[in-house]
Amino acid sequence: MEPAEYHLIQRYVGRWEALGWWRPLAGVLVGVLLMLVAQFVLLIGFLLFFVADGGDVQDRLDALSDTTHVTPALLAYLNLSLAAAIPA
């Protein structure tokens, strides 16, 4: 595809069919994969913090998935996971 001048950009919006049917599918798959990797890295970070802080690590990790009793750690995890999804 040739580079378009600024005033002609809208003529080329939505023309991904010419580039291949696989590009939107690959974009969605890569985005989901990046979000899963970001969740795993974030969980490892919380795990390291819980180990350094002391106490029962398994109980604190279980509290991250307990939505009936919301804790500050759960809210921090949810907010950081949403923030990590933005660039993904």
Buried (B, 14 or more C-beta within 10 A) or exposed (E): EEEEEEEEEEEEEEEEEEEEEEEEEEEEEEEEEBBEEBBEEBBEEBBEEBEEEEEEBEEBBEBBEEEEEEEEBBEBBEEBBEEBEEEB
